[in-house]
Amino acid sequence: MHPRSPKLLDDIRDAAQFIREVTAGRSLDQYRSDRLLRQAVERSFEVIGEAAKRLAHHDPGTAALIGSYPQIIAFRNVLIHGDDLVDHALVWNAVEPQLPALLQAIEPLLSDPPKPRS
């Protein structure tokens, strides 16, 4: 594993956990009507996507262990560059089941990182 990888994986985990915390018990209608919540969630998804992008650049082998990393990066790009394309329902639907699956993929990499190839 590249020396930067644990920090990038931790950034992904931290942002994903934050999204789960702030959306717990909330509905799509609440999400739509709460600008602060929307911006916090979107920003956290941007952090996840940026960390995935950097992970793919520095450590493609570890990034490949996160099967959805290309979609995560593409989602980040839409959030950052396509303000007029952001669909609140699409963002909300990324919270479940994608975030639990992402966290499930990240946790083993942080607790038992893959060894660098010789």
VOPAGU-2260 file (C-alpha; in pm, 1 decimal, decimal comma):
REM VOPAGU-2260
SITE   aa  ch    i         X         Y         Z
SITE  MET   A    0       0,0       0,0       0,0
SITE  HIS   A    1     124,7     346,4     -88,8
SITE  PRO   A    2     216,5     562,6     214,7
SITE  ARG   A    3     -65,5     810,9     133,7
SITE  SER   A    4    -331,0     541,3     104,7
SITE  PRO   A    5    -423,7     503,5     473,9
SITE  LYS   A    6    -491,4     878,1     505,1
SITE  LEU   A    7    -701,8     881,0     188,1
SITE  LEU   A    8    -896,9     576,0     304,0
SITE  ASP   A    9    -949,6     741,1     641,5
SITE  ASP   A   10   -1077,0    1056,6     468,7
SITE  ILE   A   11   -1328,1     843,7     277,6
SITE  ARG   A   12   -1438,9     666,9     594,5
SITE  ASP   A   13   -1468,6     988,6     792,5
SITE  ALA   A   14   -1677,8    1166,8     527,8
SITE  ALA   A   15   -1900,8     861,7     477,4
SITE  GLN   A   16   -1960,1     827,6     850,0
SITE  PHE   A   17   -2040,8    1198,9     873,2
SITE  ILE   A   18   -2300,6    1165,9     597,1
SITE  ARG   A   19   -2458,2     869,8     774,5
SITE  GLU   A   20   -2471,6    1063,8    1103,2
SITE  VAL   A   21   -2629,7    1379,9     961,9
SITE  THR   A   22   -2883,5    1192,1     748,9
SITE  ALA   A   23   -2992,5     942,5    1015,0
SITE  GLY   A   24   -3364,8     970,6    1072,8
SITE  ARG   A   25   -3406,1    1223,9     790,8
SITE  SER   A   26   -3625,4    1195,5     483,6
SITE  LEU   A   27   -3573,7    1304,3     124,9
SITE  ASP   A   28   -3822,1    1589,1     180,8
SITE  GLN   A   29   -3622,1    1710,0     480,7
SITE  TYR   A   30   -3305,3    1684,3     275,7
SITE  ARG   A   31   -3459,7    1887,2      -8,0
SITE  SER   A   32   -3575,7    2162,7     225,1
SITE  ASP   A   33   -3258,7    2191,1     435,2
SITE  ARG   A   34   -2992,8    2378,1     240,6
SITE  LEU   A   35   -2730,9    2335,2     512,5
SITE  LEU   A   36   -2784,8    1958,7     518,8
SITE  ARG   A   37   -2768,1    1936,9     137,7
SITE  GLN   A   38   -2445,8    2133,6     121,5
SITE  ALA   A   39   -2287,3    1931,9     403,4
SITE  VAL   A   40   -2378,1    1601,9     236,6
SITE  GLU   A   41   -2268,3    1713,9    -109,2
SITE  ARG   A   42   -1939,0    1847,8      26,6
SITE  SER   A   43   -1875,0    1520,7     205,6
SITE  PHE   A   44   -1943,2    1326,3    -114,9
SITE  GLU   A   45   -1694,9    1558,1    -288,2
SITE  VAL   A   46   -1434,1    1471,8     -22,3
SITE  ILE   A   47   -1500,7    1101,2     -75,8
SITE  GLY   A   48   -1465,3    1140,0    -452,5
SITE  GLU   A   49   -1148,4    1346,1    -430,3
SITE  ALA   A   50    -988,2    1095,6    -194,1
SITE  ALA   A   51   -1089,0     810,5    -427,0
SITE  LYS   A   52    -941,2    1000,6    -722,2
SITE  ARG   A   53    -611,4    1052,0    -540,6
SITE  LEU   A   54    -608,7     691,1    -422,3
SITE  ALA   A   55    -657,1     571,2    -780,8
SITE  HIS   A   56    -368,9     794,0    -891,0
SITE  HIS   A   57    -121,4     698,4    -616,2
SITE  ASP   A   58    -229,8     341,7    -546,0
SITE  PRO   A   59    -440,8     189,4    -824,5
SITE  GLY   A   60    -414,7    -156,7    -670,5
SITE  THR   A   61    -577,9     -46,9    -346,7
SITE  ALA   A   62    -834,8     164,4    -532,3
SITE  ALA   A   63    -930,6    -143,2    -734,2
SITE  LEU   A   64   -1029,1    -313,1    -407,9
SITE  ILE   A   65   -1307,3     -54,9    -385,0
SITE  GLY   A   66   -1515,1    -184,0    -672,9
SITE  SER   A   67   -1719,8     131,7    -718,7
SITE  TYR   A   68   -1432,9     381,0    -717,9
SITE  PRO   A   69   -1481,7     493,9   -1082,8
SITE  GLN   A   70   -1847,7     573,8   -1009,5
SITE  ILE   A   71   -1748,7     754,9    -689,4
SITE  ILE   A   72   -1508,5     974,6    -885,9
SITE  ALA   A   73   -1770,3    1039,2   -1156,8
SITE  PHE   A   74   -2026,6    1134,5    -889,5
SITE  ARG   A   75   -1775,8    1379,0    -740,7
SITE  ASN   A   76   -1725,6    1535,0   -1082,4
SITE  VAL   A   77   -2099,1    1587,9   -1127,7
SITE  LEU   A   78   -2127,2    1745,5    -782,5
SITE  ILE   A   79   -1834,6    1980,0    -841,9
SITE  HIS   A   80   -1882,5    2070,5   -1206,7
SITE  GLY   A   81   -2249,3    2011,0   -1275,7
SITE  ASP   A   82   -2439,5    2222,1   -1026,0
SITE  ASP   A   83   -2733,0    2238,0   -1263,8
SITE  LEU   A   84   -2726,2    1857,8   -1300,1
SITE  VAL   A   85   -2740,3    1773,2    -930,0
SITE  ASP   A   86   -3058,6    1584,3    -854,4
SITE  HIS   A   87   -3139,5    1587,2    -482,3
SITE  ALA   A   88   -3305,7    1245,9    -505,7
SITE  LEU   A   89   -2995,0    1101,8    -671,6
SITE  VAL   A   90   -2771,4    1238,6    -395,9
SITE  TRP   A   91   -3011,7    1115,5    -129,2
SITE  ASN   A   92   -3023,2     771,2    -288,6
SITE  ALA   A   93   -2642,9     752,7    -274,3
SITE  VAL   A   94   -2670,0     750,9     104,8
SITE  GLU   A   95   -2831,6     403,9     102,9
SITE  PRO   A   96   -2705,6     142,4      15,1
SITE  GLN   A   97   -2389,0     287,4    -138,9
SITE  LEU   A   98   -2235,8     435,1     176,6
SITE  PRO   A   99   -2269,4     118,8     387,6
SITE  ALA   A  100   -2116,3     -81,1     101,7
SITE  LEU   A  101   -1833,3     170,4      69,9
SITE  LEU   A  102   -1763,7     157,8     442,0
SITE  GLN   A  103   -1768,4    -221,3     427,7
SITE  ALA   A  104   -1502,6    -211,1     152,7
SITE  ILE   A  105   -1287,5      48,6     334,0
SITE  GLU   A  106   -1276,4     -99,1     684,3
SITE  PRO   A  107   -1068,8    -410,1     599,3
SITE  LEU   A  108    -823,1    -197,0     403,6
SITE  LEU   A  109    -765,2      22,1     708,6
SITE  SER   A  110    -747,3    -260,9     960,2
SITE  ASP   A  111    -539,1    -498,6     747,1
SITE  PRO   A  112    -379,0    -301,7     462,0
SITE  PRO   A  113    -259,2    -490,5     155,5
SITE  LYS   A  114     114,8    -532,9     135,3
SITE  PRO   A  115     302,7    -355,6    -143,9
SITE  ARG   A  116     389,5    -567,7    -445,7
SITE  SER   A  117     751,5    -670,2    -477,6
